[in-house]
């Protein structure tokens, strides 16, 4: 497949045996996340300690836990660590991760719209079949301000996961295996990365793996990283801060709407405490988009 995203120079790994490359590359994604987030929270702890020492005010860190903005910003440290590795260890430009300049804002915006559409369809089906109900609406100034302010942070969070699993890992695996294996392995790792989330279920992990396949195909379809960053960010933003459901098992702060699980409904229908991602309908929507993107890619190959 003639795609710039698959042409990233990965000379560092050419001489690695395939049985070494695959497990090491998969493990490196987890290492990037661990080291990046650890360094971030060490720095955050130092800054917080200095703040408390100067102001004698500990309320910011004892009421409500760490703010969501602060938690999501930790992903920036992971991205910076990946950039350093690509630049100095792999000796290739950061742009080769998919940061192509042309139409970048259009691609980011289009991906954001598609991600919002995908999740909205998932929620709609769950709602129509009685899995959730509308429990509240909040268009107060404070909530609107929070919702608008959190968008860049979801872009950082979703963008970091896309950079590691799709922008970095997938092309490396593709060079030494094939595209099907690269998509399957990177998407499976994406699912494994969520095993530690609260309220996780088998169906929710299947759904996340399918979302990984969806995003991999969309990245290849658009042939850049911008679009899939927008798609991933919108998926999380819409479920957490537009519709008010759990984001992969976790609460996401204020939301414009709030959908609650209907009592007595099975988790496979509503998604349970994990959120809509844990419902069967989320998987079905993802399968539909997988088929659509795959068809588009196959049509390109025939031209």
TORMARMI-52083 format. One line per field, with one value per atom (N, C-alpha, C): residue in three letters; x, y negated, z negated. Coordinates in steps of 0.1 Angstrom, whole numbers. Layout:
N
rest	ala_... .
u	X_... .
v	Y_... .
w	Z_... .
END
This chain:
303
rest	unk_unk_unk_unk_unk_unk_unk_unk_unk_unk_unk_unk_unk_unk_unk_unk_unk_unk_unk_unk_unk_unk_unk_unk_unk_unk_unk_unk_unk_unk_unk_unk_unk_unk_unk_unk_unk_unk_unk_unk_unk_unk_unk_unk_unk_unk_unk_unk_unk_unk_unk_unk_unk_unk_unk_unk_unk_unk_unk_unk_unk_unk_unk_unk_unk_unk_unk_unk_unk_unk_unk_unk_unk_unk_unk_unk_unk_unk_unk_unk_unk_unk_unk_unk_unk_unk_unk_unk_unk_unk_unk_unk_unk_unk_unk_unk_unk_unk_unk_unk_unk_unk_unk_unk_unk_unk_unk_unk_unk_unk_unk_unk_unk_unk_unk_unk_unk_unk_unk_unk_unk_unk_unk_unk_unk_unk_unk_unk_unk_unk_unk_unk_unk_unk_unk_unk_unk_unk_unk_unk_unk_unk_unk_unk_unk_unk_unk_unk_unk_unk_unk_unk_unk_unk_unk_unk_unk_unk_unk_unk_unk_unk_unk_unk_unk_unk_unk_unk_unk_unk_unk_unk_unk_unk_unk_unk_unk_unk_unk_unk_unk_unk_unk_unk_unk_unk_unk_unk_unk_unk_unk_unk_unk_unk_unk_unk_unk_unk_unk_unk_unk_unk_unk_unk_unk_unk_unk_unk_unk_unk_unk_unk_unk_unk_unk_unk_unk_unk_unk_unk_unk_unk_unk_unk_unk_unk_unk_unk_unk_unk_unk_unk_unk_unk_unk_unk_unk_unk_unk_unk_unk_unk_unk_unk_unk_unk_unk_unk_unk_unk_unk_unk_unk_unk_unk_unk_unk_unk_unk_unk_unk_unk_unk_unk_unk_unk_unk_unk_unk_unk_unk_unk_unk_unk_unk_unk_unk_unk_unk_unk_unk_unk_unk_unk_unk_unk_unk_unk_unk_unk_unk_unk_unk_unk_unk_unk_unk_unk_unk_unk_unk_unk_unk_unk_unk_unk_unk_unk_unk_unk_unk_unk_unk_unk_unk_unk_unk_unk_unk_unk_unk_unk_unk_unk_unk_unk_unk_unk_unk_unk_unk_unk_unk_unk_unk_unk_unk_unk_unk_unk_unk_unk_unk_unk_unk_unk_unk_unk_unk_unk_unk_unk_unk_unk_unk_unk_unk_unk_unk_unk_unk_unk_unk_unk_unk_unk_unk_unk_unk_unk_unk_unk_unk_unk_unk_unk_unk_unk_unk_unk_unk_unk_unk_unk_unk_unk_unk_unk_unk_unk_unk_unk_unk_unk_unk_unk_unk_unk_unk_unk_unk_unk_unk_unk_unk_unk_unk_unk_unk_unk_unk_unk_unk_unk_unk_unk_unk_unk_unk_unk_unk_unk_unk_unk_unk_unk_unk_unk_unk_unk_unk_unk_unk_unk_unk_unk_unk_unk_unk_unk_unk_unk_unk_unk_unk_unk_unk_unk_unk_unk_unk_unk_unk_unk_unk_unk_unk_unk_unk_unk_unk_unk_unk_unk_unk_unk_unk_unk_unk_unk_unk_unk_unk_unk_unk_unk_unk_unk_unk_unk_unk_unk_unk_unk_unk_unk_unk_unk_unk_unk_unk_unk_unk_unk_unk_unk_unk_unk_unk_unk_unk_unk_unk_unk_unk_unk_unk_unk_unk_unk_unk_unk_unk_unk_unk_unk_unk_unk_unk_unk_unk_unk_unk_unk_unk_unk_unk_unk_unk_unk_unk_unk_unk_unk_unk_unk_unk_unk_unk_unk_unk_unk_unk_unk_unk_unk_unk_unk_unk_unk_unk_unk_unk_unk_unk_unk_unk_unk_unk_unk_unk_unk_unk_unk_unk_unk_unk_unk_unk_unk_unk_unk_unk_unk_unk_unk_unk_unk_unk_unk_unk_unk_unk_unk_unk_unk_unk_unk_unk_unk_unk_unk_unk_unk_unk_unk_unk_unk_unk_unk_unk_unk_unk_unk_unk_unk_unk_unk_unk_unk_unk_unk_unk_unk_unk_unk_unk_unk_unk_unk_unk_unk_unk_unk_unk_unk_unk_unk_unk_unk_unk_unk_unk_unk_unk_unk_unk_unk_unk_unk_unk_unk_unk_unk_unk_unk_unk_unk_unk_unk_unk_unk_unk_unk_unk_unk_unk_unk_unk_unk_unk_unk_unk_unk_unk_unk_unk_unk_unk_unk_unk_unk_unk_unk_unk_unk_unk_unk_unk_unk_unk_unk_unk_unk_unk_unk_unk_unk_unk_unk_unk_unk_unk_unk_unk_unk_unk_unk_unk_unk_unk_unk_unk_unk_unk_unk_unk_unk_unk_unk_unk_unk_unk_unk_unk_unk_unk_unk_unk_unk_unk_unk_unk_unk_unk_unk_unk_unk_unk_unk_unk_unk_unk_unk_unk_unk_unk_unk_unk_unk_unk_unk_unk_unk_unk_unk_unk_unk_unk_unk_unk_unk_unk_unk_unk_unk_unk_unk_unk_unk_unk_unk_unk_unk_unk_unk_unk_unk_unk_unk_unk_unk_unk_unk_unk_unk_unk_unk_unk_unk_unk_unk_unk_unk_unk_unk_unk_unk_unk_unk_unk_unk_unk_unk_unk_unk_unk_unk_unk_unk_unk_unk_unk_unk_unk_unk_unk_unk_unk_unk_unk_unk_unk_unk_unk_unk_unk_unk_unk_unk_unk_unk_unk_unk_unk_unk_unk_unk_unk_unk_unk_unk_unk_unk_unk_unk_unk_unk_unk_unk_unk_unk_unk_unk_unk_unk_unk_unk_unk_unk_unk_unk_unk_unk_unk_unk_unk_unk_unk_unk_unk_unk_unk_unk_unk_unk_unk_unk_unk_unk_unk_unk_unk_unk_unk_unk_unk_unk_unk_unk_unk_unk_unk_unk_unk_unk_unk_unk_unk_unk_unk_unk_unk_unk_unk_unk_unk_unk_unk_unk_unk_unk_unk_unk_unk_unk_unk_unk_unk .
u	9_0_9_7_15_10_15_10_23_23_34_36_24_25_32_33_40_54_58_72_82_78_87_100_111_124_126_129_131_143_154_167_172_169_174_171_159_154_156_163_164_171_181_189_183_173_167_160_162_153_139_130_116_111_116_111_115_125_129_122_121_115_101_92_78_76_81_78_85_97_104_96_92_84_71_64_52_55_66_69_74_80_85_74_62_51_47_47_44_55_67_79_78_74_72_62_51_40_44_51_55_65_76_86_81_74_69_59_50_40_47_57_64_72_79_87_78_66_56_52_48_42_53_65_76_77_77_78_66_54_42_43_48_49_58_69_79_72_65_58_47_40_29_35_46_52_57_63_67_55_44_32_27_26_20_30_43_52_51_49_48_34_23_10_4_9_3_-11_-14_-28_-27_-33_-33_-47_-56_-70_-71_-62_-62_-59_-52_-47_-54_-63_-70_-85_-90_-105_-106_-112_-116_-104_-93_-82_-75_-67_-60_-69_-69_-79_-76_-87_-86_-76_-76_-66_-52_-49_-35_-33_-43_-41_-38_-46_-45_-32_-27_-14_-2_-4_7_11_1_3_13_14_23_38_40_54_57_47_49_53_45_48_62_66_79_90_88_97_98_87_87_94_92_98_113_118_132_138_131_136_137_126_126_137_139_149_163_166_180_184_175_178_176_164_161_166_170_176_168_155_146_137_132_124_111_107_94_82_84_73_70_79_77_67_63_53_39_38_26_21_30_27_30_23_25_17_23_18_6_4_-7_-20_-29_-43_-44_-35_-34_-47_-51_-62_-75_-76_-88_-89_-77_-77_-80_-75_-78_-93_-99_-113_-122_-118_-126_-126_-114_-113_-122_-122_-129_-144_-149_-163_-167_-158_-161_-161_-151_-151_-164_-168_-181_-193_-193_-204_-204_-192_-192_-197_-193_-197_-212_-217_-231_-240_-235_-243_-244_-232_-232_-242_-241_-250_-265_-267_-281_-287_-280_-285_-287_-278_-280_-292_-294_-306_-319_-319_-331_-335_-325_-329_-330_-330_-333_-322_-310_-298_-295_-298_-295_-307_-307_-317_-311_-317_-312_-316_-305_-308_-305_-300_-297_-291_-293_-288_-282_-270_-263_-256_-262_-256_-252_-248_-243_-230_-226_-214_-202_-202_-191_-189_-199_-198_-194_-200_-195_-181_-176_-162_-153_-157_-149_-149_-160_-161_-153_-153_-145_-130_-126_-112_-106_-114_-108_-105_-110_-108_-93_-85_-70_-64_-68_-62_-66_-79_-82_-74_-71_-63_-49_-44_-31_-31_-42_-43_-45_-55_-58_-46_-40_-29_-17_-14_-3_-5_-17_-20_-19_-24_-23_-9_-1_13_21_18_26_21_8_3_1_-3_-5_7_10_21_34_38_51_51_43_44_40_28_23_32_39_48_60_65_76_73_61_57_54_48_45_57_68_81_86_83_89_79_66_56_48_35_27_16_8_-1_-12_-17_-27_-22_-10_-3_-1_4_7_-5_-16_-29_-34_-33_-38_-30_-17_-9_-10_-9_-10_-24_-34_-48_-50_-44_-45_-37_-26_-18_-27_-33_-42_-53_-58_-68_-61_-50_-42_-39_-36_-33_-45_-57_-68_-73_-65_-69_-70_-62_-61_-72_-80_-90_-101_-108_-119_-130_-137_-149_-148_-136_-133_-140_-145_-151_-145_-148_-143_-149_-161_-167_-161_-158_-152_-138_-130_-117_-119_-128_-131_-134_-143_-146_-135_-126_-114_-104_-103_-95_-101_-114_-120_-118_-119_-117_-102_-93_-79_-78_-85_-85_-92_-103_-110_-100_-93_-84_-72_-67_-56_-60_-72_-77_-79_-85_-87_-74_-64_-51_-45_-46_-41_-50_-63_-72_-68_-66_-63_-48_-40_-25_-18_-22_-16_-20_-13_-17_-27_-29_-38_-52_-57_-71_-75_-66_-69_-67_-59_-58_-71_-77_-90_-101_-101_-111_-110_-98_-96_-101_-96_-100_-115_-121_-136_-143_-139_-145_-146_-134_-134_-141_-140_-146_-161_-167_-181_-187_-181_-187_-185_-174_-172_-178_-177_-181_-192_-197_-210_-221_-219_-230_-229_-218_-217_-217_-211_-209_-194_-191_-178_-169_-157_-147_-138_-140_-132_-132_-143_-144_-142_-138_-135_-144_-147_-154_-146_-152_-145_-149_-155_-158_-172_-173_-186_-190_-203_-207_-220_-223_-235_-248_-247_-258_-253_-262_-258_-267_-262_-269_-266_-276_-274_-279_-273_-276_-290_-299_-312_-310_-318_-317_-322_-316_-320_-316_-308_-304_-290_-288_-276_-264_-252_-241_-238_-241_-237_-246_-257_-266_-262_-260_-258_-243_-234_-220_-216_-226_-224_-216_-208_-200_-188_-184_-173_-177_-190_-195_-199_-204_-210_-200_-187_-177_-178_-184_-186_-198_-206_-218_-216_-225_-224_-226_-234_-237_-224_-216_-203_-195_-194_-186_-192_-206_-212_-210_-210_-208_-193_-184_-170_-168_-175_-174_-179_-190_-195_-185_-178_-168_-156_-152_-141_-144_-156_-160_-159_-164_-164_-150_-141_-128_-120_-122_-115_-119_-132_-137_-130_-129_-123_-108_-101_-87_-85_-94_-93_-96_-106_-109_-97_-90_-78_-68_-66_-56_-59_-72_-76_-74_-72_-71_-57 .
v	12_0_-12_-21_-33_-44_-44_-54_-60_-73_-79_-74_-71_-67_-53_-46_-33_-34_-46_-47_-53_-54_-60_-52_-59_-52_-46_-34_-27_-18_-24_-17_-11_-17_-13_2_6_20_30_26_35_48_48_60_68_63_70_82_94_106_103_108_105_110_121_126_117_108_98_85_81_68_67_77_76_74_83_81_69_65_53_41_40_28_26_37_37_32_38_34_19_14_1_-9_-6_-15_-17_-6_-6_-14_-12_-19_-34_-38_-52_-58_-51_-56_-57_-46_-46_-56_-57_-67_-82_-84_-98_-102_-94_-98_-99_-90_-90_-103_-107_-120_-132_-131_-142_-144_-133_-134_-137_-133_-138_-153_-158_-173_-179_-174_-179_-179_-169_-168_-179_-182_-192_-206_-208_-221_-223_-212_-213_-215_-209_-211_-225_-231_-245_-254_-251_-259_-259_-247_-246_-253_-251_-258_-273_-278_-293_-298_-292_-297_-291_-279_-272_-268_-266_-262_-248_-239_-225_-221_-230_-226_-221_-227_-223_-208_-202_-189_-179_-184_-175_-175_-183_-183_-178_-167_-162_-156_-154_-147_-156_-151_-158_-163_-175_-180_-172_-171_-163_-170_-183_-189_-185_-184_-180_-165_-157_-143_-141_-148_-146_-152_-163_-169_-160_-149_-140_-133_-132_-125_-133_-146_-155_-150_-147_-142_-129_-120_-108_-111_-120_-124_-130_-138_-145_-134_-124_-113_-105_-103_-96_-105_-118_-127_-126_-126_-125_-112_-101_-88_-88_-93_-93_-102_-114_-123_-119_-114_-111_-96_-87_-73_-67_-70_-66_-75_-87_-97_-99_-102_-106_-118_-125_-137_-133_-142_-139_-140_-147_-148_-135_-125_-112_-104_-109_-102_-105_-114_-117_-131_-140_-154_-162_-157_-164_-177_-187_-201_-204_-198_-202_-199_-208_-207_-201_-203_-197_-201_-213_-217_-211_-210_-204_-189_-182_-168_-166_-175_-174_-176_-186_-189_-178_-173_-162_-150_-146_-135_-137_-150_-153_-151_-155_-154_-139_-131_-117_-110_-113_-107_-110_-123_-127_-119_-118_-110_-96_-89_-75_-73_-82_-79_-83_-93_-97_-86_-79_-68_-56_-54_-43_-46_-59_-63_-62_-67_-67_-53_-43_-29_-24_-27_-22_-29_-42_-49_-43_-41_-36_-22_-14_-1_0_-12_-13_-11_-12_-10_-22_-34_-46_-56_-65_-76_-89_-100_-113_-117_-120_-122_-137_-145_-159_-167_-180_-189_-201_-205_-216_-225_-237_-246_-259_-257_-268_-274_-286_-292_-284_-280_-272_-259_-252_-239_-241_-251_-254_-258_-266_-270_-257_-248_-236_-228_-226_-217_-223_-236_-242_-241_-243_-243_-229_-218_-205_-199_-205_-200_-198_-209_-207_-196_-193_-183_-169_-168_-155_-153_-163_-162_-157_-162_-157_-143_-139_-125_-116_-118_-110_-110_-121_-122_-114_-114_-106_-91_-86_-72_-68_-78_-75_-75_-85_-85_-72_-67_-55_-43_-41_-28_-28_-39_-40_-47_-59_-67_-60_-55_-49_-34_-27_-12_-6_-10_-3_-2_-14_-13_-4_-4_5_19_23_37_41_31_33_36_29_31_46_52_65_77_73_84_81_77_72_63_57_47_53_65_71_74_80_82_69_59_46_40_40_35_43_57_65_64_64_64_50_39_26_24_29_27_36_48_56_50_44_37_26_19_8_13_25_30_34_41_45_33_22_10_5_10_5_16_27_37_33_23_18_7_4_-6_-1_-10_-7_-1_9_15_22_26_32_46_49_61_67_80_86_78_75_68_54_47_34_35_45_47_50_58_61_49_40_28_19_18_9_15_28_33_30_31_27_13_4_-10_-12_-4_-5_-2_8_12_1_-5_-16_-27_-31_-43_-40_-28_-24_-26_-21_-22_-36_-44_-58_-66_-62_-69_-66_-53_-49_-56_-57_-63_-77_-85_-99_-101_-91_-92_-103_-105_-114_-111_-117_-114_-124_-135_-146_-141_-134_-130_-120_-111_-101_-106_-117_-124_-131_-137_-143_-133_-122_-112_-106_-103_-97_-108_-120_-130_-133_-133_-135_-124_-112_-100_-101_-105_-107_-119_-130_-143_-142_-136_-135_-126_-115_-106_-112_-119_-124_-138_-147_-161_-166_-158_-162_-154_-141_-132_-127_-130_-127_-112_-104_-90_-87_-76_-73_-71_-75_-74_-62_-51_-39_-36_-37_-34_-45_-57_-68_-80_-88_-100_-111_-120_-130_-144_-147_-160_-165_-178_-184_-180_-180_-177_-184_-187_-194_-186_-173_-164_-153_-146_-135_-123_-112_-100_-90_-84_-74_-61_-50_-36_-33_-27_-23_-11_-11_0_13_24_37_40_32_34_41_52_59_50_53_44_45_56_57_47_43_34_19_16_3_-1_9_6_7_6_7_-5_-3_-14_-18_-9_-12_-24_-25_-35_-28_-36_-32_-23_-25_-17_-2_1_15_21_14_20_27_36_43_33_23_14_6_3_-4_5_17_27_28_28_29_16_5_-8_-8_-3_-3_7_18_28_22_14_7_-3_-10_-20_-13_-1_7_11_16_21_10_-2_-14_-18_-20_-24_-14_-1_10_10_8_8_-4_-15_-27_-24_-18_-15_-5_5_15_9_0_-7_-16_-22_-29_-20_-8_1_6_6_11_0_-12_-23_-23 .
w	0_0_0_10_11_2_-10_-20_-27_-29_-36_-50_-56_-70_-71_-61_-61_-56_-52_-46_-56_-69_-79_-79_-79_-80_-93_-94_-107_-106_-102_-99_-112_-124_-136_-139_-133_-137_-125_-115_-103_-106_-115_-118_-130_-136_-147_-142_-148_-144_-147_-139_-140_-153_-159_-172_-183_-181_-191_-189_-176_-173_-178_-175_-178_-193_-202_-216_-222_-217_-222_-218_-206_-201_-209_-211_-219_-233_-239_-253_-254_-243_-243_-245_-239_-240_-255_-262_-277_-284_-280_-287_-285_-273_-270_-279_-280_-289_-304_-308_-322_-325_-317_-320_-319_-308_-306_-317_-321_-331_-345_-347_-360_-361_-351_-351_-353_-346_-347_-362_-368_-381_-392_-389_-398_-397_-385_-383_-389_-387_-392_-408_-414_-428_-434_-426_-430_-430_-419_-417_-427_-430_-440_-454_-457_-470_-472_-461_-462_-464_-456_-457_-471_-477_-491_-501_-499_-508_-508_-496_-495_-500_-496_-499_-511_-516_-527_-524_-511_-507_-501_-508_-503_-498_-498_-494_-479_-470_-456_-454_-463_-462_-471_-480_-489_-487_-478_-475_-460_-458_-445_-437_-444_-437_-426_-418_-408_-397_-393_-382_-369_-362_-349_-339_-339_-330_-333_-346_-351_-347_-349_-345_-330_-322_-307_-302_-309_-305_-306_-315_-317_-304_-295_-282_-273_-276_-268_-271_-283_-287_-280_-278_-270_-256_-250_-236_-234_-244_-243_-244_-252_-253_-240_-234_-221_-210_-210_-201_-202_-215_-217_-212_-214_-209_-194_-187_-173_-167_-173_-168_-171_-182_-186_-185_-188_-187_-173_-167_-154_-143_-147_-138_-125_-128_-117_-122_-112_-116_-123_-132_-139_-130_-119_-109_-103_-103_-98_-106_-118_-125_-120_-110_-103_-104_-110_-111_-98_-88_-75_-75_-69_-71_-63_-51_-43_-49_-49_-54_-68_-76_-89_-98_-97_-105_-100_-86_-80_-84_-84_-87_-102_-111_-125_-128_-121_-123_-117_-106_-100_-109_-114_-123_-136_-141_-152_-150_-138_-135_-134_-127_-126_-139_-148_-161_-169_-168_-175_-169_-156_-149_-154_-154_-158_-172_-181_-195_-196_-189_-190_-185_-174_-169_-179_-186_-196_-207_-212_-223_-218_-206_-201_-201_-196_-196_-210_-219_-233_-239_-236_-241_-235_-222_-216_-221_-225_-230_-245_-251_-265_-275_-270_-279_-288_-283_-291_-290_-299_-299_-301_-296_-298_-312_-321_-335_-339_-330_-333_-322_-323_-313_-321_-316_-323_-313_-311_-302_-309_-322_-330_-324_-328_-323_-327_-340_-345_-337_-334_-327_-313_-306_-292_-292_-302_-302_-304_-313_-315_-303_-296_-284_-273_-271_-260_-264_-277_-280_-280_-281_-281_-268_-257_-243_-240_-242_-239_-247_-259_-267_-262_-257_-251_-238_-231_-219_-223_-234_-238_-243_-250_-255_-243_-235_-224_-214_-212_-202_-207_-220_-225_-222_-225_-223_-208_-200_-185_-180_-185_-181_-184_-196_-200_-193_-193_-188_-172_-167_-152_-145_-149_-142_-143_-155_-157_-155_-163_-163_-150_-145_-133_-121_-117_-106_-108_-121_-124_-123_-128_-126_-112_-104_-90_-82_-85_-78_-79_-90_-93_-93_-92_-91_-79_-81_-70_-76_-68_-73_-82_-79_-87_-101_-102_-115_-122_-115_-121_-128_-120_-125_-137_-135_-146_-159_-158_-170_-177_-169_-175_-181_-175_-181_-193_-193_-205_-217_-214_-225_-230_-221_-225_-235_-233_-242_-255_-254_-266_-275_-269_-277_-286_-283_-291_-301_-302_-311_-326_-329_-343_-346_-336_-338_-348_-354_-363_-356_-362_-357_-343_-340_-327_-325_-313_-310_-297_-294_-282_-270_-270_-259_-257_-268_-266_-260_-263_-257_-242_-239_-225_-217_-224_-217_-215_-225_-224_-213_-212_-201_-188_-187_-174_-171_-181_-179_-174_-179_-174_-160_-155_-141_-133_-138_-131_-129_-140_-139_-130_-130_-121_-107_-103_-90_-86_-95_-92_-90_-98_-97_-83_-78_-65_-54_-56_-46_-44_-55_-54_-52_-55_-53_-61_-73_-82_-97_-106_-120_-126_-119_-124_-125_-115_-114_-126_-128_-138_-152_-154_-166_-170_-159_-161_-164_-157_-159_-174_-178_-192_-202_-201_-210_-211_-200_-199_-206_-203_-209_-225_-231_-245_-250_-242_-246_-246_-235_-234_-245_-248_-258_-272_-275_-288_-291_-281_-284_-276_-266_-260_-265_-266_-270_-285_-291_-306_-310_-301_-305_-308_-314_-318_-305_-306_-296_-299_-293_-295_-310_-317_-331_-341_-336_-345_-342_-353_-351_-345_-338_-330_-334_-346_-350_-344_-343_-339_-325_-322_-309_-306_-293_-290_-292_-289_-291_-300_-306_-315_-312_-306_-304_-315_-321_-332_-327_-333_-329_-335_-327_-332_-342_-352_-362_-356_-360_-355_-341_-335_-321_-321_-313_-313_-307_-312_-309_-294_-287_-273_-265_-270_-264_-267_-280_-284_-285_-286_-288_-302_-311_-326_-330_-341_-347_-338_-329_-320_-310_-307_-298_-285_-276_-263_-255_-257_-250_-254_-265_-270_-265_-256_-251_-237_-234_-221_-210_-212_-201_-197_-206_-203_-194_-197_-188_-174_-174_-161_-152_-159_-151_-146_-155_-151_-139_-139_-128_-115_-116_-104_-99_-107_-102_-97_-104_-99_-84_-82_-69_-59_-63_-54_-50_-60_-58_-50_-53_-46_-31_-29_-15_-7_-14_-7_-4_-13_-11_0_1_11_25_25_38_42_33_37_43_38_43_58_61_74_85_80_90_96 .
END
